[in-house]
C-alpha cells in the first residue's frame, strides 16, 4: 500500500497512491537534508526526536545528517502510517485534515 512519489522539490512516501496521505516528505538539500512527517510535532514526538539524537529544524522538519538516521525515527514512521490508514483523519472538518491543509499552505 506504500508508494514512492518524487517531485521536483521533495521525495515522499504515500499511502494507497493518495497524494494527501503522505507518510513523510524528504528534502535532499546537500547541506541540511530534512524529513517531515504528516502529523504535527507534539511535545511527545519532539522528545522522541531528541532521544534519537536528531535536531528539529524549521517547520517541524527533522534534520537528517545521514539518510540512515531515518531508521532512528521508526516510531514516528509507524505513527504516520496509522494516521494515514485512519479515514477519520481525512474527512472534511476533521482535526487531521485541517492540520494537514494548514501545513501545506
Kinemage of the C-alpha trace (Angstrom):
@kinemage 1
@onewidth
@group {chain A} dominant
@subgroup {mainchain}
@vectorlist {calphas} color= white
{ca unk a 1} P 0.000 0.000 0.000
{ca unk a 2} L 3.021 2.330 0.184
{ca unk a 3} L 4.264 4.035 -2.960
{ca unk a 4} L 7.140 6.425 -3.676
{ca unk a 5} L 6.375 9.829 -5.119
{ca unk a 6} L 9.160 12.000 -6.467
{ca unk a 7} L 8.532 15.672 -7.201
{ca unk a 8} L 10.901 18.447 -8.219
{ca unk a 9} L 11.213 19.715 -4.659
{ca unk a 10} L 10.888 16.626 -2.438
{ca unk a 11} L 10.538 12.855 -2.303
{ca unk a 12} L 7.645 11.305 -0.390
{ca unk a 13} L 6.046 8.010 0.509
{ca unk a 14} L 2.259 7.966 0.089
{ca unk a 15} L -0.386 5.537 1.287
{ca unk a 16} L -2.524 3.859 -1.413
{ca unk a 17} L -1.323 6.315 -4.048
{ca unk a 18} L -3.283 9.197 -2.465
{ca unk a 19} L -1.302 12.426 -2.544
{ca unk a 20} L -2.952 13.778 0.618
{ca unk a 21} L -1.863 10.671 2.583
{ca unk a 22} L 1.866 11.129 2.635
{ca unk a 23} L 3.706 9.472 5.492
{ca unk a 24} L 6.757 11.678 5.125
{ca unk a 25} L 8.444 14.082 2.773
{ca unk a 26} L 12.197 14.199 2.309
{ca unk a 27} L 14.116 17.234 1.080
{ca unk a 28} L 17.590 16.274 -0.107
{ca unk a 29} L 19.374 19.586 0.420
{ca unk a 30} L 23.076 18.719 0.303
{ca unk a 31} L 23.932 20.825 3.347
{ca unk a 32} L 20.893 20.033 5.530
{ca unk a 33} L 18.677 17.201 4.294
{ca unk a 34} L 15.389 17.092 6.205
{ca unk a 35} L 12.316 14.948 6.613
{ca unk a 36} L 8.808 15.905 7.734
{ca unk a 37} L 6.043 13.554 8.846
{ca unk a 38} L 2.334 14.088 8.190
{ca unk a 39} L 1.453 14.511 11.854
{ca unk a 40} L 2.260 17.777 13.614
{ca unk a 41} L 5.138 17.548 16.089
{ca unk a 42} L 3.743 17.276 19.611
{ca unk a 43} L 5.859 17.578 22.770
{ca unk a 44} L 5.960 13.746 22.957
{ca unk a 45} L 7.183 13.456 19.366
{ca unk a 46} L 9.728 16.219 19.975
{ca unk a 47} L 11.071 14.230 22.948
{ca unk a 48} L 11.337 11.119 20.734
{ca unk a 49} L 13.267 13.090 18.109
{ca unk a 50} L 15.654 14.416 20.756
{ca unk a 51} L 16.076 10.913 22.235
{ca unk a 52} L 17.070 9.749 18.749
{ca unk a 53} L 19.839 12.368 18.795
{ca unk a 54} L 18.330 14.348 15.921
{ca unk a 55} L 17.656 18.056 15.505
{ca unk a 56} L 14.266 19.634 14.879
{ca unk a 57} L 14.530 22.383 12.283
{ca unk a 58} L 12.103 24.974 10.931
{ca unk a 59} L 8.529 23.990 10.180
{ca unk a 60} L 8.697 20.695 12.093
{ca unk a 61} L 11.348 19.364 9.717
{ca unk a 62} L 13.824 16.914 11.202
{ca unk a 63} L 17.431 17.326 10.105
{ca unk a 64} L 18.992 14.087 8.835
{ca unk a 65} L 22.766 14.361 8.690
{ca unk a 66} L 22.814 10.903 7.077
{ca unk a 67} L 19.913 9.146 5.282
{ca unk a 68} L 20.272 6.116 7.564
{ca unk a 69} L 19.273 8.326 10.511
{ca unk a 70} L 15.714 7.844 9.280
{ca unk a 71} L 15.891 4.432 10.965
{ca unk a 72} L 16.041 6.248 14.302
{ca unk a 73} L 12.531 7.546 13.610
{ca unk a 74} L 10.822 4.179 13.121
{ca unk a 75} L 8.242 5.041 15.801
{ca unk a 76} L 7.227 8.231 14.004
{ca unk a 77} L 7.016 6.332 10.730
{ca unk a 78} L 4.670 3.745 12.274
{ca unk a 79} L 2.505 6.535 13.716
{ca unk a 80} L 2.366 8.259 10.318
{ca unk a 81} L 1.202 5.011 8.694
{ca unk a 82} L -1.548 4.555 11.296
{ca unk a 83} L -2.572 8.194 10.800
{ca unk a 84} L -2.869 7.660 7.036
{ca unk a 85} L -4.875 4.454 7.463
{ca unk a 86} L -7.469 6.181 9.674
{ca unk a 87} L -10.263 7.517 7.443
{ca unk a 88} L -11.407 9.884 10.208
{ca unk a 89} L -8.251 11.950 9.751
{ca unk a 90} L -9.243 12.795 6.173
{ca unk a 91} L -12.916 13.657 6.486
{ca unk a 92} L -13.876 17.269 5.925
{ca unk a 93} L -13.861 19.176 9.189
{ca unk a 94} L -11.712 16.606 10.988
{ca unk a 95} L -8.751 17.764 13.001
{ca unk a 96} L -6.317 15.718 10.908
{ca unk a 97} L -7.372 17.196 7.574
{ca unk a 98} L -7.384 20.753 8.930
{ca unk a 99} L -3.859 20.353 10.312
{ca unk a 100} L -2.616 18.914 7.031
{ca unk a 101} L -4.315 21.629 4.940
{ca unk a 102} L -2.780 24.420 7.032
{ca unk a 103} L 0.623 22.765 6.824
{ca unk a 104} L 0.530 22.531 3.017
{ca unk a 105} L -0.275 26.242 2.593
